Amino acid sequence: MKASNIVQQSDTIATALEKMNHTGGDLLVVVDPNGRFIRAVSQGDIRRHLLAGYDLSSKLENLGKADSIFALPDMSFSTIEALFASSLVDKIPLLDEHGVPKEMLDSKNYERILLSTPHMGGDEQKYVAQAFDSNWLAPAGPNLDSFEHELGEYLNAENVLAVTSGTAAIHLALIVLGITTGDTVLCSSFTFAASANPICYQGATPVFVDSDEASWNLSPTALLRAIEGCLKKGQPPKALVLVQLYGQLADVDEVKSICKHYDIKIIEDAAESIGAKYNGQASGTLTDIGILSFNGNKIITTSGGGALVSNNKEWIDHARFLSTQAKELELHYEHKQIGYNYRMSNVLAGIGRGQLQVLDDRVKRRRLIFETYRKRLQEFDVLTWMPEVEGCYSTRWLTTMTIDPDFGKSPIDLIKHLSDNGIEARPMWKPMHLQPVFSKCDYYPYSENLSVCDELFANGICLPSGSNVTADGIERIGDLIADFLR
Ligand SMILES: Cc1ncc(COP(=O)(O)O)c(C=O)c1O
């Protein structure tokens, strides 16, 4: 504890004010002759004391006792966090085991930092208000039309359909590609379950494919093994869900040339990679049809939402028709096909319009966060950071890294250490072929002896990467990781 924060009971109000003046108005602690904590004194305490008729020469002992809040060495992060929350103070003295003040804790170091939270740009409410003012509170309206148009301009894509979620977009993509009961659909194993679930909605069978060490995304080598395996079984794959994880892209050219050879359509699952580019071309537009997600944890959000993107107008028109219950163009309600209620609302599209304006800034910030972690922790060669494929501009949606399995401490240990200090970190995605729900599905690893995504899952960790995490927050996390690794 700095001497400038400590006063004795025998000191006067004038001395306390001088110290506060020196520290910029910080809380002071009053100690007894043995240096033990008696109480804290704030500017408000002194003001009330003077208003009660005392003058500047009054001794601090006249302040009397107070139920001042203090923290003790064995208190957990959560307990101290709760102390701050329940007291509305922003400084709390930490005492040692003898009751002597050790340091002044600052509330800003006791705010939880989450993995990735929404970060509004400013204009979202303007567009949402327009929806209310015009009473377009429907899955149609000017915001929705504009959002699709603006998204198309951003991506340089001709046809865009905004829907309720990325999952709905994958489902519609599979339908318009003609995927149906009994079909085989390849899918990256290293992903979130939403990439694969819609394959099952269609009664098709997912076959999972491993990642590549160069991109951590779908491996062309494993893809070839998978296609050959399916062909041997007499189940030629009709489509591939190519997932672009954590804002990073696969070796798209190679994957496309393999799929072209075997006549396999590709759905680019760009749920995590909007804003990323491959040789200058926007992720989401790199294959036959692409999907985006605007879930709350994504780089931009509509709270919940997604989009379907393709240069094939027929597919997008068909998906648009299916997304509004497959209503035929009749005055009465006429239906010839099974439809879905998947259209994005005009209110949420308003959020999307505001978010789109700041997308490039968000990408820059997430890339900066990745670089800041990497530089801060560069002395630790047990860490391997997610690579960036040549020609790819990743958004670094989440900063991810692995810890050498021989290091002796695991990612789970680190996640716990961070959690004990109010930081949310997560393991990387658990591959689909390890998920109980997909245990009966085939999986093709990189080679007989190597499953890259198993290793990434076992050794990987995702760090808080939200564009709204402050520089102080990133520094705090970097320091905690360095402490853990030392
Ligand atoms: C890779 C991937 N695919 C698909 C989805 C599904 O998107 P949504 O949550 O918008 O349905 C997500 C995220 O949630 C995702 O991370």
The ligand as an SDF file (V2000), in Angstrom:
LIG
                    3D

 16 16  0  0  0  0  0  0  0  0999 V2000
  -19.1470  -22.6170  -37.5570 C   0  0  0  0  0  0  0  0  0  0  0  0
  -20.5610  -22.2820  -37.2430 C   0  0  0  0  0  0  0  0  0  0  0  0
  -21.5210  -22.6940  -38.0800 N   0  0  0  0  0  0  0  0  0  0  0  0
  -22.7990  -22.4000  -37.8740 C   0  0  0  0  0  0  0  0  0  0  0  0
  -23.1960  -21.6340  -36.7940 C   0  0  0  0  0  0  0  0  0  0  0  0
  -24.6460  -21.3860  -36.5940 C   0  0  0  0  0  0  0  0  0  0  0  0
  -25.0000  -20.0500  -36.5900 O   0  0  0  0  0  0  0  0  0  0  0  0
  -26.2720  -19.5690  -35.7570 P   0  0  0  0  0  0  0  0  0  0  0  0
  -25.9070  -19.5790  -34.3160 O   0  0  0  0  0  0  0  0  0  0  0  0
  -26.5180  -18.1870  -36.2710 O   0  0  0  0  0  0  0  0  0  0  0  0
  -27.3870  -20.4950  -36.0670 O   0  0  0  0  0  0  0  0  0  0  0  0
  -22.2240  -21.1740  -35.8960 C   0  0  0  0  0  0  0  0  0  0  0  0
  -22.4770  -20.3350  -34.7340 C   0  0  0  0  0  0  0  0  0  0  0  0
  -23.2810  -20.2140  -33.9870 O   0  0  0  0  0  0  0  0  0  0  0  0
  -20.8670  -21.5160  -36.1160 C   0  0  0  0  0  0  0  0  0  0  0  0
  -19.9230  -21.1230  -35.2710 O   0  0  0  0  0  0  0  0  0  0  0  0
  1  2  1  0
  2  3  1  0
  2 15  2  0
  3  4  2  0
  4  5  1  0
  5  6  1  0
  5 12  2  0
  6  7  1  0
  7  8  1  0
  8  9  2  0
  8 10  1  0
  8 11  1  0
 12 13  1  0
 12 15  1  0
 13 14  2  0
 15 16  1  0
M  END
$$$$
